[in-house]
C-alpha cells in the first residue's frame, strides 16, 4: 500500500489500524526496533520531536531509524506553521510513513513552547499548521489530540476541533479520550486522573463516518482494543504495550486476522543480541536497548530474574549482548502453552 493512501485505504476497505503510542523517553529507535520484532503490522510512533530541534539540531541523531521499523510515524511538536513545514521537508529524506502533530501532551516543558495540549485552545492555529505541513508532505499528516483542556466542555470543543482538522486536510485524528489539565496535574496524573470518555470518541466516529478516527487512553489489553475497533478506525496503546510488551506478539493475529504464529523466542533473543552489538559498535550502550525489553515476559516463570538481569547487568561497564541471552535463559518459555498462566500474562 502506498504510504500516502494508508488512511484512505483503511477507511475504504475498513482495515483497522493498531498503533503503539508516541511516548517521550520511551519510544526511541531501539524501542521501535524491538517492538517490530513482535508485530509486523502495528504502526509505530517516534517520541515527540520538536520542529526547532530538527531545523537547528543534530538531524541524523533525531530522525534516523532502521528500515525494519516500517511502518513508522514521526510525531512533531510545534505551533509555527512555517517551522513545522520546514521540519516536514527535512524529515522527508528519512522516509517516514506518516507525520503526526502533537496536540495532546500536557507537560510544562511542552506548554512553555506553546505546543502540545495547550493548542486545543487554538484550533485555528492548529489548522494552519496542518495546512502548512500538508503542502510539503508526501505522506499522511495526522493529529493526536485530547478531548479538551481545563474548563473546556469536550462535547462542544471536540466536534469543532475534528471538523477544523478535517477541513485542513488531516488524514487521521487520534484522540486521547481524557481532558488535560494544564495546571495542577503532572503529566502522569493527566494520564490517570481526568475521567475517560470513550463514548464521546465513539460518538465522534458515528457523526463523522468518512473521517479516520482512532482512540487512545486507558486501553489495557487487546480485548479492549478489539472492542474499540468495533466503533472506530484505529486503536492506540501506550504504556500497556510498553510495560507488557508480550501482548504485541498477539497483535498480528488478534487485530489484523493473520494466521496464528508461535513466537520463536530463541530467534528473538538472537536478533536483539545482533542489534545490540551494532548499537555498541556505533558507540551506544547495551542498556539503551535492553531497558525497553524489561516488560517482555510478564506472567512467565522466571520473569523476575529476567528483569533483574537486564536491569542490572546491562548497565555494568563492558556489558555485552550476552546479557540478553542470560536473561532469556532465566525464563521458562515452555510454560507459554500452560493455559493456567494465560490470564497472568494478559494482565501483566
Residue pairs with C-beta under 8 A, 6 or more apart in sequence:
1 9
3 71
3 97
3 98
3 138
3 139
3 140
4 138
4 139
4 140
6 17
6 71
6 97
6 98
6 140
6 171
7 17
7 140
7 142
7 171
7 172
7 212
8 171
9 15
10 16
10 17
10 212
10 233
10 234
11 210
11 212
11 233
16 229
16 233
16 234
16 235
16 255
16 256
17 43
17 214
17 233
17 234
17 235
18 39
18 41
18 42
18 43
18 225
18 234
18 235
18 236
18 237
18 251
18 255
18 256
19 42
19 43
19 44
19 45
19 73
19 174
19 214
19 234
19 235
19 236
19 237
20 27
20 32
20 35
20 42
20 43
20 44
20 45
20 236
20 237
20 238
20 241
20 242
20 248
21 27
21 45
21 216
21 236
21 237
21 238
21 241
22 45
22 46
22 47
22 48
22 73
22 75
22 100
22 102
22 144
23 47
23 238
23 239
23 242
24 47
24 48
24 105
24 107
25 47
26 47
26 242
26 292
27 44
27 45
27 46
27 47
27 242
28 46
28 47
28 292
29 46
29 64
29 65
29 66
29 69
30 275
30 279
30 288
30 289
30 292
31 242
31 292
32 44
32 46
32 65
32 66
32 69
32 72
33 66
33 68
33 69
33 275
34 245
34 272
34 289
34 292
34 293
35 42
35 44
35 241
35 245
35 248
35 292
36 44
36 68
36 69
37 268
37 271
37 272
38 245
38 246
38 248
38 249
38 251
38 263
38 268
39 248
39 249
39 251
39 252
40 252
41 251
41 252
41 255
41 256
41 258
42 248
42 251
42 252
42 255
43 71
43 72
43 73
43 97
43 98
44 69
44 71
44 72
44 73
45 72
45 73
45 74
45 75
45 100
46 65
46 72
46 73
46 74
46 75
47 75
48 75
48 76
48 77
48 102
48 105
48 110
49 62
49 63
49 74
49 75
49 76
49 77
49 87
50 76
50 77
50 78
50 113
50 115
51 76
51 77
51 78
51 80
51 83
51 84
51 86
51 87
52 78
52 83
52 113
53 62
54 62
54 63
54 76
54 86
54 87
54 90
54 91
55 83
55 86
55 87
55 90
59 90
63 74
63 90
63 91
63 94
64 94
65 72
65 94
70 95
70 97
71 97
71 98
72 96
72 97
72 98
73 96
73 97
73 98
73 99
73 100
73 142
74 91
74 94
74 96
74 98
74 99
74 100
75 100
75 101
75 102
75 144
76 84
76 87
76 88
76 91
76 99
76 100
76 101
76 102
76 133
77 102
77 105
77 110
77 113
77 115
77 116
78 84
78 87
78 101
78 113
78 115
78 129
79 113
79 114
79 115
79 119
79 122
79 125
79 126
79 129
80 129
81 125
81 128
81 129
81 131
81 132
81 133
82 132
84 101
84 129
84 132
84 133
85 132
85 133
85 135
85 136
88 99
88 133
88 136
88 137
88 141
89 136
91 99
92 136
92 137
92 138
96 139
97 139
97 140
98 139
98 140
98 141
98 142
99 133
99 137
99 139
99 140
99 141
99 142
100 141
100 142
100 143
100 144
100 174
101 126
101 129
101 130
101 133
101 141
101 142
101 143
101 144
102 110
102 115
102 116
102 144
103 115
103 116
103 117
103 119
103 120
103 126
103 143
103 144
103 145
103 146
104 116
104 117
104 144
104 145
104 146
104 176
104 180
105 115
105 116
105 117
105 187
106 116
106 117
106 118
106 146
106 149
106 180
106 181
106 182
106 185
106 187
106 190
107 116
107 187
110 116
110 117
110 118
111 117
111 118
111 182
117 145
117 146
117 149
117 180
117 182
118 149
118 182
119 125
119 126
120 145
120 146
120 148
120 149
120 152
120 157
120 161
120 180
121 149
121 152
123 160
123 161
123 164
123 165
124 164
126 143
126 161
126 164
126 165
126 168
127 164
127 165
127 167
127 168
128 168
130 141
130 143
130 165
130 168
130 169
130 170
131 168
131 169
133 141
134 141
134 168
134 169
134 170
140 171
140 172
141 169
141 170
141 171
142 170
142 171
142 172
142 173
142 174
143 165
143 170
143 172
143 173
143 174
144 173
144 174
144 175
144 176
144 216
145 161
145 165
145 173
145 174
145 175
145 176
146 175
146 176
146 178
146 179
146 180
147 154
147 157
147 158
147 175
147 176
147 177
147 178
147 179
147 197
147 200
147 201
148 154
148 157
148 158
148 179
148 180
149 179
149 180
149 181
149 182
150 179
150 180
150 181
150 182
150 183
152 179
154 179
154 197
154 200
155 200
158 175
158 200
158 204
159 204
159 207
162 173
162 204
162 208
162 211
162 213
165 173
166 173
166 208
166 211
171 212
172 212
172 213
172 214
172 233
172 234
173 211
173 212
173 213
173 214
174 213
174 214
174 215
174 216
174 234
174 236
175 201
175 204
175 213
175 214
175 215
175 216
176 216
176 217
177 196
177 197
177 198
177 200
177 201
177 215
177 216
177 217
177 218
178 190
178 191
178 194
178 195
178 196
178 197
178 217
178 218
179 194
180 190
180 194
181 189
181 190
181 193
181 194
185 193
185 194
191 217
191 239
196 217
196 218
198 215
198 217
198 218
198 228
201 213
201 215
201 232
202 215
202 228
202 231
202 232
204 213
205 211
205 213
205 231
205 232
205 233
206 231
212 233
212 234
213 232
213 233
213 234
214 232
214 233
214 234
214 235
214 236
215 228
215 232
215 234
215 235
215 236
216 235
216 236
216 237
216 238
219 225
219 228
219 235
219 236
219 237
219 240
220 240
221 240
221 247
221 346
221 347
222 247
222 250
222 251
222 254
222 255
225 235
225 237
225 255
226 254
226 255
228 235
229 235
229 255
235 255
237 247
240 247
240 348
241 247
241 248
242 292
242 295
243 295
243 298
243 348
244 295
244 298
244 348
245 292
245 293
245 295
245 296
246 295
246 296
246 297
246 298
246 299
246 345
247 346
247 348
249 263
252 258
252 261
253 259
253 260
253 261
263 336
265 328
265 331
265 333
266 328
269 324
269 325
269 328
272 289
272 293
272 321
272 324
273 321
273 322
273 324
273 325
274 321
275 289
276 286
276 289
276 290
276 321
276 324
277 321
279 285
279 286
279 288
279 289
280 286
280 320
280 321
285 314
285 315
285 319
286 314
286 315
286 319
286 320
286 321
286 323
287 314
287 315
287 319
290 310
290 314
290 323
290 324
290 327
291 310
291 311
291 314
293 310
293 324
293 327
294 307
294 310
294 311
295 348
296 306
297 303
297 306
297 331
297 333
298 344
298 345
298 347
298 348
299 341
299 344
299 345
299 346
299 347
299 348
300 306
300 331
300 332
300 333
300 335
300 336
300 341
300 345
301 331
301 332
301 335
301 341
302 330
302 331
302 332
303 331
305 327
305 330
305 331
306 327
306 328
306 330
306 331
309 323
309 326
309 327
309 330
310 323
310 324
310 327
313 319
313 323
313 326
313 327
314 323
335 341
336 345
